[in-house]
Amino acid sequence: MRHTNTGHTQGAHATPKQYVQVAVILSIITALEVAVYYIPSMKAALVPILLVLSTVKFAMVVMFFMHLKSDHKLFSIFFTGPLVLTIVVILALMTLFGALFTS
């Protein structure tokens, strides 16, 4: 870590290899999302699976491209906290109205 003139610390910049690795991981997750949609036996659990995969992609993009992995942990909580709360509320509403596990 290095210090800036403002007294804040910054993590090392990502290398091109790290950008390629993240792009490959995000592509694999996207391919999994598409595959899950087209597999008939997965229809019963489609929404929860897609929510988990989308949340993982969101976390990776936020942590890597917005550089939250090297910032204060409070910033990570500001981004991921509302996401988790939103997912819980959506799942609760879908369960309440019977839309979660219907095909």
N, C-alpha and C positions, 0 to 999 in steps of 0.2 A: 504494500500500500504506500501511496505517496501523499504528501500533504500539499494542499494548494495554498494560495495566498490568503484565502478566506479562513483557513484553519480546518477545513473539512478534509477528510481522507477520501481518496479515490482508489478503487481496485484497478488492477491491471486491465488494459483493454483486451478484448477477446481476439484470438488469432483467427485467420481465415479458416483454419482447420476446425476450430470450435463452431464457427458459423455453419460450416458444411455439416458437422455432426448434428447440430440442432435442427437444421433443415431436413436432414434424413429422418430424424426421430419424428418431427412434425408430419412429414410425408407418410411415414409408416402408420402413425395414429390416424391420419385422414383416410388412408387405405382401409384400416380396420373399421372405421366408422361406415364407410361405403359397403364393405363386405358384410358387416352385421345387418345392415338394412336389407340386403338381398338374400340373406339366409332365412328360409321360412321357419326353421325351428327356433330362431332367436326372436321372433315377433313378440312373444309373451314378455320378454324382458328388454325390449328395444329401448324404451325411454330411459330406464336407469343406466343401461350400458352406454348410451350416447351421452348422457349427462356426465358420467364419470370420465369418458374419453375427452369430452369437450372441456371439462374442468382441468384435466391434466394439460391439455394444449394451452388453455388460458394461463395457467400457472407458469408454464415454460416460457411463453411469449413475454409475460409480464416480468418474470425474474431475469430472463436473459436479455431481451431487447430493450427493456426499460431500465435495465441495470439495477433492479431491486435486490439482486442477490448480494451486491456489495454495499448497499445502503443500510441504514438503520432498520432493525427488525420491525419497528413501529409502522414503517411505510408498507411493508409486506402485509401486516395485519389490516391496514386501511384498504388494501386491494382485495385480499382473500376473505376477510371477515364478511363483508356484504355479499360476496359471491356465495359463500356457504349458507348464509341466512336466506338468500333468495332461493337456492336449491331446496332447502328444507321447507320453505313456504310453498313452493311449487309442488313438491312431492306430497305435502300434506293436503293441498287443495285437490290434486289429482286423485289421491286416495279417497278423500271425502266424497268426491263426485263420481267415483268408480271408473275413472278414465286411465288409471295407471296400468292395470294388467288386463285390459280388454283388448280383443283383437278385431 
